[in-house]
């Protein structure tokens, strides 16, 4: 019980301390983080790197949670830009968004059919209903989309109102899907067969396709690829399917990529693979799979790929210790302990266990600064928030921040050690749908 009679004594003690008075003045006018910024961190966070990849113009996901798509597409367009000697180039982000929503809808409805005998008020069904087709995603989910639908240049399916600001569309699609879930469970209760439930589901998918076409436009079935390189040479190839365009111009063997995570909790041993139940989008695609490694192993694999002139997709908890204006990710960015005179620090494992941290955002490593011994000092990151955030759209991450808030990278298998390649082949342990490693980057 709070004893309100103590408030007067607490107030007297508060105002006896000069630091409390100054902290109150600063925070009430400027907020907590602005009052606690350590300027020395900004000074040392230089945007210079011993290994640095040059990318095209920065991209902007605007008011959408498509960072995982933008970052994956940024790793792909990098190859097109360099192979064809282009100044810049962008792949359509609206195109995979369309099919992600369609596939997630089907995945959700199939999950509802699988769980028709589960308690409607139970944790599993409530988890499925909570966010049937949100914007977020994972590397493996994007791979499944590309392998099924390919990619197209941005001009072939440009941004529209609802791709740049998805909340309204997501809202109505979610209402539809919850209604469809109710219809499927009611049909099961009325004695309909599995075949009849699947026929109902197929009709619902057609409704979702029509709603997406109204909202985002019709995805192209074939495209003409046109570009001019830095020497003004005209590049043109007509009548390509999106899959043909991907195979010919992106030229990434997605089967060669693996997801590495760092989850130092007791329930997730290192050198073991994991998957997450009821996490996915393309129902017939490959399930999400991770190999859990010590944090330095993630760094080593990322550096090997960067040294080979290839960017690295990654997922982190971007909201932690982040000076947004200057684009600095550093564990010492804010002197919060000094401000409140209280140390409430937790370990990485404790933050995962107590819901204080998880992967929230995906970006791309495009550089790293190494010391004389080849150890990383800071990392260069290509973000997808436009040029206004950070240094013209780029962030700098301290190596200490990598230790604490980096959770996932996707790299080619050839950048793993022989032992790690063997570990990747292990049968994955299944995690609950609400495990923090099942979080979606937005």
C-alpha positions in Angstrom: 0.0 0.0 0.0 1.2 3.5 -0.8 1.4 5.6 2.3 0.4 9.1 1.2 1.4 10.6 4.5 5.1 10.1 3.5 4.7 12.4 0.4 5.6 15.6 2.3 8.8 14.1 3.7 9.7 12.7 0.3 9.2 16.2 -1.3 11.4 17.8 1.4 14.2 15.3 0.7 13.9 15.8 -3.0 14.4 19.6 -2.9 17.4 19.3 -0.6 19.3 17.7 -3.4 20.6 20.2 -6.0 20.9 17.5 -8.7 17.2 16.6 -8.3 16.1 20.2 -8.8 18.3 20.6 -11.9 17.1 17.3 -13.3 13.5 18.3 -12.8 14.0 21.6 -14.6 15.7 19.9 -17.6 13.3 17.0 -17.9 10.0 18.9 -17.5 11.1 21.3 -20.4 12.9 18.9 -22.7 12.0 15.3 -21.8 14.1 12.5 -20.4 16.3 11.5 -23.4 17.1 15.0 -24.6 18.1 16.0 -21.0 20.3 12.9 -20.6 22.3 12.9 -23.9 26.0 12.5 -23.5 27.6 14.8 -26.0 30.9 12.9 -25.9 29.2 9.9 -27.5 28.1 12.0 -30.5 31.7 13.3 -30.9 33.2 9.8 -30.9 30.6 8.3 -33.2 32.2 9.3 -36.5 30.7 8.2 -39.8 34.0 6.9 -41.1 34.8 3.2 -41.7 37.7 1.1 -42.8 35.3 -1.1 -44.8 32.5 0.8 -46.5 30.0 -0.2 -49.3 28.6 2.5 -51.5 24.8 2.2 -52.0 22.2 4.1 -54.1 19.9 6.8 -52.8 18.4 6.2 -49.4 14.9 4.7 -49.2 11.9 5.7 -47.1 9.3 3.3 -45.7 7.3 6.3 -44.4 4.3 5.4 -42.2 4.6 1.6 -42.7 6.2 -1.3 -40.9 8.0 -2.6 -44.0 11.6 -2.2 -42.7 12.3 -6.0 -43.2 11.2 -5.6 -46.9 13.1 -2.4 -47.5 16.3 -3.7 -45.9 16.1 -7.0 -47.9 15.4 -5.2 -51.1 18.3 -2.8 -50.4 20.7 -5.8 -50.2 19.3 -6.9 -53.6 19.3 -3.5 -55.4 22.9 -3.1 -54.3 23.8 -6.0 -56.6 21.9 -4.5 -59.5 23.5 -1.0 -59.0 27.0 -2.4 -59.0 26.6 -5.1 -61.7 25.1 -2.6 -64.1 27.1 0.5 -63.1 24.0 2.5 -62.2 24.0 5.7 -60.2 21.0 4.4 -58.1 18.1 2.0 -58.5 15.1 1.0 -56.4 13.0 -2.1 -56.3 9.3 -1.9 -55.7 8.3 -2.2 -52.0 4.6 -2.1 -52.8 4.8 -5.3 -54.9 6.0 -7.6 -52.0 3.6 -5.8 -49.6 0.7 -6.8 -51.8 1.6 -10.5 -51.7 2.7 -10.5 -48.1 -0.8 -9.3 -47.1 -2.4 -11.9 -49.3 -0.2 -14.7 -48.1 -0.4 -13.7 -44.4 -4.2 -13.7 -44.7 -4.2 -17.3 -46.1 -1.6 -18.3 -43.4 -3.9 -16.8 -40.7 -7.0 -18.6 -42.0 -5.2 -21.9 -42.3 -4.0 -21.4 -38.7 -7.6 -20.8 -37.6 -8.6 -24.0 -39.3 -5.8 -25.9 -37.5 -7.0 -24.5 -34.2 -10.8 -24.8 -34.5 -10.9 -27.2 -31.5 -8.7 -24.9 -29.3 -10.4 -22.8 -26.7 -11.4 -19.4 -28.2 -10.3 -17.7 -25.0 -7.0 -19.7 -24.8 -3.6 -18.1 -25.3 -3.0 -19.6 -28.7 -6.1 -18.5 -30.5 -6.0 -15.0 -28.8 -2.4 -14.8 -30.1 -3.5 -15.6 -33.6 -6.3 -13.0 -33.5 -4.2 -10.3 -32.0 -2.4 -9.2 -35.2 -3.4 -11.4 -38.2 -1.5 -9.6 -40.9 0.6 -6.7 -39.5 3.3 -5.1 -41.5 6.2 -6.7 -39.7 8.3 -9.7 -40.9 11.4 -11.8 -40.8 14.1 -12.6 -43.3 12.8 -16.1 -44.1 9.3 -14.7 -44.7 10.7 -12.3 -47.3 12.7 -15.2 -48.9 9.4 -17.1 -49.3 7.8 -14.2 -51.0 10.6 -13.6 -53.5 10.9 -17.3 -54.4 7.2 -17.4 -55.2 6.6 -13.9 -56.7 10.0 -12.4 -57.7 10.7 -8.7 -57.6 10.0 -5.7 -59.9 11.5 -2.3 -60.4 9.8 0.4 -58.4 8.4 2.1 -61.5 6.5 -1.1 -62.3 4.5 -0.9 -59.1 5.1 2.5 -57.4 4.1 3.6 -53.9 0.4 4.6 -53.3 -1.3 6.2 -50.4 -1.9 2.9 -48.5 1.5 1.4 -49.1 3.2 4.4 -47.6 0.7 4.6 -44.7 -0.6 1.1 -44.1 -2.6 1.6 -40.8 -6.0 2.2 -42.4 -5.7 -0.7 -44.8 -4.4 -3.0 -42.1 -7.3 -2.0 -39.9 -10.0 -3.0 -42.4 -8.2 -6.2 -43.5 -7.9 -7.2 -39.9 -11.6 -6.7 -39.4 -12.3 -8.9 -42.4 -10.0 -11.6 -41.2 -11.5 -11.7 -37.7 -14.9 -12.0 -39.3 -13.7 -14.8 -41.5 -12.2 -16.5 -38.4 -15.5 -16.3 -36.7 -17.2 -17.8 -39.8 -14.8 -20.7 -40.0 -15.1 -21.6 -36.3 -18.9 -21.3 -36.5 -18.9 -23.6 -39.6 -16.8 -26.1 -37.7 -19.2 -26.0 -34.8 -22.1 -26.6 -37.2 -20.4 -29.8 -38.4 -18.8 -28.6 -41.6 -16.0 -30.9 -42.9 -12.4 -29.9 -43.3 -12.9 -29.8 -47.1 -15.8 -27.4 -46.7 -13.8 -25.2 -44.3 -11.0 -25.0 -46.9 -13.5 -24.1 -49.6 -14.8 -21.3 -47.4 -11.2 -20.2 -46.8 -10.5 -20.0 -50.6 -13.5 -17.7 -51.0 -12.2 -15.5 -48.2 -8.8 -15.3 -50.0 -10.5 -14.0 -53.1 -12.2 -11.3 -51.0 -8.8 -10.3 -49.6 -7.3 -10.2 -53.1 -10.0 -7.9 -54.3 -9.6 -5.6 -51.3 -5.8 -5.5 -51.8 -6.2 -4.7 -55.5 -8.5 -1.8 -54.6 -6.1 -0.6 -52.0 -2.7 -1.1 -53.6 -3.3 -1.5 -57.3 -2.9 -4.6 -59.5 0.6 -6.3 -59.3 2.3 -6.5 -62.7 2.5 -10.0 -64.3 5.3 -8.9 -66.7 7.6 -5.9 -66.8 10.0 -4.1 -69.1 13.3 -3.4 -67.5 14.8 0.0 -68.5 17.7 1.9 -67.0 20.7 4.1 -67.9 24.1 3.5 -66.4 26.7 6.1 -65.3 28.1 6.2 -68.9 24.6 7.0 -70.3 24.4 3.5 -71.8 20.7 2.4 -72.2 19.8 -0.9 -70.7 16.5 -2.5 -71.8 14.9 -5.9 -71.7 11.3 -6.4 -72.4 8.5 -8.7 -71.2 10.1 -10.3 -68.2 8.2 -12.0 -65.4 9.1 -10.8 -61.9 10.8 -14.1 -61.2 12.8 -13.9 -64.5 13.8 -10.3 -63.5 15.0 -11.5 -60.1 17.0 -14.5 -61.5 18.7 -12.5 -64.2 19.4 -9.1 -62.5 19.5 -9.8 -58.7 21.2 -13.2 -59.1 20.9 -14.2 -55.4 20.6 -17.8 -54.5 18.4 -17.4 -51.5 18.8 -21.1 -50.5 22.4 -20.2 -49.6 21.3 -17.7 -46.9 20.9 -18.5 -43.2 19.6 -16.6 -40.3 21.8 -16.3 -37.3 20.5 -15.0 -33.9 22.0 -14.2 -30.6 19.6 -15.2 -27.7 21.7 -15.7 -24.6 18.7 -17.0 -22.5 18.9 -20.3 -20.6 16.2 -21.9 -22.7 18.1 -21.4 -26.0 21.5 -23.2 -26.1 24.1 -21.9 -28.5 25.0 -23.9 -31.6 21.4 -25.1 -31.9 18.7 -24.2 -34.4 15.2 -23.0 -33.6 11.9 -22.4 -35.3 8.8 -20.6 -34.1 5.3 -22.2 -34.3 2.6 -20.3 -36.2 5.2 -17.8 -37.5 5.2 -17.3 -41.3 3.4 -15.9 -44.3 3.6 -18.3 -47.3 2.0 -21.5 -46.0 3.9 -23.8 -48.4 7.1 -21.9 -48.0 10.1 -22.8 -45.8 9.5 -22.3 -42.0 11.5 -19.7 -40.2 14.8 -21.1 -39.0 17.6 -19.7 -36.9 21.0 -20.8 -35.7 21.7 -19.4 -32.2 25.4 -18.3 -31.8 27.5 -16.3 -29.4 27.5 -12.6 -30.4 31.1 -12.5 -31.6 30.2 -15.3 -34.1 27.5 -13.0 -35.6 30.1 -10.2 -35.9 32.6 -12.5 -37.6 30.2 -13.7 -40.2 28.9 -10.2 -40.9 32.5 -8.9 -41.4 33.4 -11.8 -43.7 30.4 -10.9 -45.9 31.1 -7.1 -45.8 34.8 -7.8 -46.8 33.4 -9.6 -49.8 31.6 -6.4 -50.9 28.1 -7.6 -49.9 25.8 -5.8 -47.5 24.2 -7.7 -44.6 20.5 -7.8 -43.6 20.1 -7.4 -39.8 17.5 -7.1 -37.1 17.9 -5.2 -33.8 16.0 -3.3 -31.1 16.5 0.2 -32.6 14.7 2.1 -29.9 17.3 1.4 -27.3 20.0 4.0 -26.6 19.3 5.7 -29.9 20.1 9.4 -30.6 17.8 9.7 -33.6 18.8 13.2 -34.9 22.5 12.3 -35.2 21.8 8.6 -36.0 23.8 7.2 -33.1 23.3 3.8 -31.5 25.4 3.6 -28.4 24.8 2.0 -25.0 26.3 5.2 -23.4 24.2 7.6 -25.4 22.1 8.7 -22.4 23.2 9.2 -18.8 19.9 7.9 -17.4 21.4 6.4 -14.3 22.9 9.8 -13.4 19.6 11.6 -14.1 17.5 9.4 -11.9 20.3 8.3 -9.5 19.2 4.7 -10.0 20.8 1.8 -11.8 18.1 -0.4 -13.4 20.4 -2.1 -15.9 19.7 -5.7 -16.9 21.7 -8.2 -18.9 20.7 -9.0 -22.5 19.2 -12.3 -21.4 17.3 -10.6 -18.6 15.9 -8.1 -21.0 14.6 -10.9 -23.3 13.2 -12.8 -20.4 11.4 -9.8 -18.8 10.0 -8.3 -22.1 12.3 -5.3 -22.0 13.9 -5.9 -25.4 13.4 -7.9 -28.6 14.0 -7.4 -32.3 11.9 -4.4 -33.5 13.5 -3.1 -36.7 15.5 -4.4 -39.7 18.3 -2.5 -41.5 21.4 -3.2 -43.5 25.1 -3.2 -42.5 27.0 -1.4 -45.3 30.3 -0.9 -43.4 32.4 -1.5 -40.4 35.5 0.2 -38.8 38.1 -2.3 -37.7 41.0 -1.8 -35.3 44.6 -3.0 -35.9 43.7 -6.5 -34.8 40.7 -6.7 -37.1 38.1 -6.2 -34.3 35.1 -4.0 -34.9 34.9 -0.5 -33.4 31.7 0.8 -35.0 29.3 -0.2 -37.7 27.7 1.6 -40.6 24.0 1.1 -41.1 21.7 1.9 -44.1 18.2 2.7 -42.7 14.9 3.1 -44.5 13.6 6.3 -42.9 14.6 8.7 -45.6 17.5 11.2 -45.4 16.2 13.2 -42.5 17.0 10.5 -39.9 20.7 10.2 -39.0 23.5 11.2 -41.3 21.6 11.5 -44.6 19.7 8.3 -43.8 22.7 6.4 -42.3 23.3 5.4 -38.7 26.4 4.5 -36.8 26.4 1.7 -34.2 29.0 1.2 -31.5 30.3 -2.3 -31.1 29.1 -2.3 -27.5 25.5 -1.6 -28.8 25.9 -4.5 -31.2 26.6 -6.8 -28.2 23.5 -5.7 -26.3 20.8 -5.0 -28.9 21.6 -6.9 -32.1 19.5 -10.1 -32.5 19.7 -11.4 -36.0 21.6 -11.3 -39.3 21.2 -13.1 -42.6 24.4 -14.2 -44.4 25.4 -16.6 -47.0 26.4 -20.1 -45.7 29.9 -19.7 -47.1 30.7 -17.1 -44.5 30.0 -19.6 -41.7 32.7 -21.8 -40.2 32.6 -25.5 -41.0 31.3 -26.2 -37.5 28.6 -23.7 -37.8 27.5 -25.2 -41.1 27.1 -28.5 -39.4 25.2 -26.9 -36.6 22.8 -25.3 -39.2 21.7 -28.8 -40.3 20.5 -29.7 -36.8 16.7 -30.3 -36.4 15.3 -27.1 -35.0 13.8 -26.8 -31.5 10.2 -25.4 -31.7 9.5 -22.2 -29.8 6.1 -20.9 -28.7 4.4 -18.4 -31.0 4.9 -15.6 -28.4 8.6 -16.3 -27.8 10.7 -13.1 -28.2 12.6 -14.7 -31.0 9.3 -14.7 -32.9 9.1 -10.9 -32.9 8.6 -9.2 -36.3 10.7 -6.3 -37.6 8.8 -3.2 -38.5 
